[in-house]
């Protein structure tokens, strides 16, 4: 934080968020997909199970997983595009801090995530018959945090992709192992010790734990708070690491 | 304060194991229009990137407005337009410019001023992605004109433009220089060279000559700058 441009400027951060939202608004199909896709997948799941009880068991975890995956892929492609079209380089010649850009993305896509999760949760809790023991608000907060985590990891991952082909494949590479190990398919304690360890270092596991807790209980206990801090902290860490991958000078 | 806008000394840039800029040194005075000319692939863009401070250099120094190239205080003082338009295709022209203006902390009124300067008023509300090639590169140039940059580094800003528009832009460049701004404009068409006060002629990563258009004509005894450039290449190769 030595040079003036390393210090964030709220006006520039907000202008960036507004610019990204304007871009999304111009692209109607993307906007519709971002807002509706998790809901459509949950509706599909509900009819695949054909039982409200089974749906209620799986849905909370998926309420985190779907937005997580979608935000990851959308963000990694958008940032990659910013790199390949030269707009990132142009911004880096301007008095803008790297974190202005990343937090601009976080705010813009965070707002989209709130909308996305609210629609999916509303449909699940009403039409699809999802029943939870805890508070709906806690559920929403966890799911939004999770979408933000997906966004932050997407930003970070896009630094390692040089083409769209690579970026698209980072989705299965970064996201699917977390989905497989997060306790959705098998309880984490029942996994082989190596896998359990792997599961322990993956942030999505803590999000799913938190969501499973909300399904059965209305207590806001220490474990829940710890899980939320882990998810939020990982998102923040990924954003800061993402800033470290942005370069003002390139070969 | 020195009267030099750019001082390049012994600049070397290596890209992909190849020296694309080789031991280039020159100075550019403030308030002038300098043309950077040479065939495509000769290192013009890399040299410009080094001046703007986005290029990793292998050796030598680049000083811009008294500061090392790429240093933070320069970020509001340089307007840079890349050859490939670097402007959001999924925004309207005004929206994209408004965004860059806020990043530069330039007044909002700048947006309509620069749109006017590049002659895009009739397309101000068009999506950038829907513009024709020439309009697109003008929108790109408009970004570089935002704020009050002391130095403008413009990479092939007139490519694909019709002659009338090209003429208007060169008049704009001259006007900006009169206000004390410094312009470095690259081109690969020699007929634009005559509109510059000074010329930097590049070939294969090296600087062939720095001279005024008239000086170049005298030195090579040619009236046509294209011929003068050819003559210069032959002289250098013979030497």
Contacts between the chains, C-beta under 8 A, distances in Angstrom:
chain1	res1	chain2	res2	distance
A	3	B	71	7.8
A	3	B	72	3.7
A	4	B	72	5.6
A	4	B	73	7.6
A	5	B	72	4.6
A	5	B	75	5.7
A	6	B	72	7.6
A	11	B	102	6.6
A	11	B	105	7.7
A	12	B	102	6.7
A	12	B	103	5.5
A	15	B	99	6.0
A	15	B	102	3.9
A	15	B	103	6.5
A	16	B	99	7.6
A	16	B	103	7.7
A	18	B	99	7.7
A	19	B	88	7.3
A	19	B	91	7.2
A	19	B	95	7.4
A	19	B	99	4.2
A	22	B	91	6.1
A	22	B	95	5.6
A	23	B	88	6.3
A	23	B	90	4.8
A	23	B	91	6.0
A	26	B	90	5.2
A	26	B	91	6.9
A	26	B	127	7.1
A	27	B	90	6.0
A	85	B	84	8.0
A	85	B	86	6.2
A	85	B	88	7.9
A	85	B	89	7.4
A	86	B	82	5.4
A	86	B	84	6.0
A	86	B	85	7.8
A	86	B	86	3.2
A	87	B	86	5.0
A	87	B	87	6.8
A	87	B	88	6.2
A	89	B	54	5.6
A	89	B	82	7.4
A	89	B	86	6.6
A	90	B	80	7.1
A	90	B	82	7.1
A	90	B	86	4.5
A	90	B	87	7.9
A	90	B	100	7.7
A	90	B	143	7.0
A	91	B	103	6.6
A	92	B	54	6.5
A	93	B	52	5.6
A	93	B	53	7.0
A	93	B	54	6.1
A	93	B	75	6.3
A	93	B	78	6.6
A	93	B	80	5.3
A	94	B	75	5.6
A	94	B	76	7.6
A	94	B	100	7.3
A	94	B	103	5.0
A	94	B	104	5.8
A	95	B	72	7.5
A	95	B	75	4.3
A	95	B	76	5.1
A	95	B	103	7.2
A	95	B	104	6.9
A	95	B	105	7.2
A	96	B	75	7.9
A	96	B	103	5.2
A	248	B	53	7.2
A	248	B	54	6.5
A	248	B	70	6.6
A	249	B	53	7.0
A	249	B	54	5.7
A	249	B	55	6.5
A	249	B	56	4.9
A	249	B	70	6.4
A	250	B	54	6.4
A	250	B	55	7.3
A	250	B	56	6.6
A	251	B	15	6.1
A	251	B	16	7.8
A	251	B	55	8.0
A	251	B	56	5.2
